[in-house]
Amino acid sequence: MSDLEFKLKTLTPVWTGGVEMKCDRLHETGIIGSIRWWYEALVRGLDGYACDPLDGCKFNTEGYGKAKKEKKPLEECLETGLQDVCAVCRFFGCTGWSKKFRFSITDPDGIRNAPLNNDVKFSMIFKETKNFNEEEKWLLIQSLEIITKYGSIGGKTVFKPSEIPDKNTLDISSRNYKFHHQDFGLIENKGFPHLPEIDREMIKQYAKRDGKTNVGEWPDLKYFWFVSGKHIQRNKHNEIVGRDPNNPKEYKKGVNKATPLQEWLGGDHRNGKSKKIFSFHTHTHSRCWGYADTGQYDDVINLITGNSTILMGDITKGEDIINGL
């Protein structure tokens, strides 16, 4: 048994849950859930299968028990129980099967559960409770690499930057200081474990499950897009997704009503549907990213670049990132 330690630094605060618009302590489950989300997207991007965790995999306790009664080797018994469990649930756990690790976050002084504010160095530690295989190590390290280079982690990443350009203003009444325009979830790589030397095709074979297919709306890294060094402001975001400029909580109606694609991209927090465009604007780090479902990727790219010419030519496609891993 060994540990995988990821040394990191916050570029913005990281939201992990709290009340009264305060994240006064670290909630590790929120971070694990976020990492799992990216891990799932990567597995799907490699043409593997990752279940919907809300109605996901189950360990075959009956098959496991039968194999054990037949005095089969433990490894064979476990594989019988895991035969229908996807690659993600094998690592992060599912009904009847606990996750393979104990997770902790510590700061340089070894303090756990301290809030992850801006400009904080910290470590994520995955301590083995069941042996990690090389494929799992590769997938975990690559998932964290994608998060730090292109994505975000934790909660409140759905906030939209204000259209006011100067975020360094001393006027605290400025819209930029409003909670719903603040940036959360950007982190930086300060030292990662060694990446296993394993062929990507072996990873793809490991991630596949015969007879299992992903649903088109589930996040799949092949259908992600990323832009570094630029962001989409609040008013431009609302324009892209077809929100009413006079009532941005609602979508346009009438002759120029928002299309189903726009409403899917924009989401609706009132019925639990998250938006699919994420944008961040700090003094030193700007980025935006998002995703589409399987059949609408080109339409999403055209919609975003057509309404925000500043992004044209700067989009990195998820498939290019996968091919570069």
Beta strands, then each sheet from edge to edge (+ up, - down):
strand 1: 3-10
strand 2: 101-106
strand 3: 121-128
strand 4: 187-191
strand 5: 224-228
strand 6: 243-244
strand 7: 247-251
strand 8: 277-281
strand 9: 286-291
strand 10: 316-317
sheet 1: 2+ 3- 1+ 4-
sheet 2: 8+ 9- 5+ 10-
sheet 3: 6+ 7-
end
